[in-house]
Amino acid sequence: MATAEQLKALLKSHAERDDQRFYSVALQVAAKEARQGHNKLASDIKNLVEKSQRSTNKLGLASSRTIPFAQQNQSELKGLLELTPHSVRLNELVLSDDIQERMEKVILEQRQKDKLSQFGLQPRRKLLFTGSPGTGKTMSASMLATELKLPLYTIVLDNLITRFMGETAAKLRLIFDHIRQTRAVYLFDEFDAIGTQRGAPNDVGEIRRVLNSFLLFVEQDASESIIVAATNHPELLDQALY
């Protein structure tokens, strides 16, 4: 069940008509239930949040503090994002001293984001994990979600990438609309599928347009979500991603 802090956050956000915060905390509760094996309850909470978001936007009742959510095909969005159970803690990972220090800094900055904003600073939240298969890239994204008490969404690339011109970029826009609306950790696994260097011998025009769209969306993104890209082949990535 929800923790005392989550219950207080739900009540406070409801009283302040802060829909974005209310939905974010509700999804945190769903993620917690999923980690405990209560998948049915987690799914019910997630579906209620999505239904409430649709109803609010349809009726035009969103509060002034709620980020406008694009009208979208919910069945498409459900196929693009997968709410992933997670329970890994930082102290359970075996990391090099350098990686351990970097992870601790990301977590600390996120926990102190309100203090940082008072000085005009923002926490790091756009991360690239590289390494051979089995080195813990996905697990590290799960750990960040656990430590920050946030939901973890994995982008389903099989459903994102299509052969029709412009469709993949349109789906990518749906994902970034969700990133703005719901604070969470978003994992783009096997990111080289869309982040391949432009101008490569096997470059495909549609993938080039998708990468251009991704770069634009990432640059414009000013949400509080954490975006994680993971790849086994960093040498294939376009230099503009660094």
ABEGO torsion letter per residue (X at the ends): XBBAAAAAAAAAAAAAGBAAAAAAAAAAAAAAAAAAGBAAAAAAAAAAAAAAAAAAAAAGABBAABBBBBBBBAAAAAAABBBBBBABBAAABBBBAAAAAAAAAAAAAAAAAAAAAAAGBBBBABBBBBEBBGAGAAAAAAAAAAAAGBBBBBBBAAAABBABBGAAAAAAAAAAAAAAABBBBBBBBGAAAAABBBGBAABBAAAAAAAAAAAAAAAABABABBBBBBBABAAABBAAAX
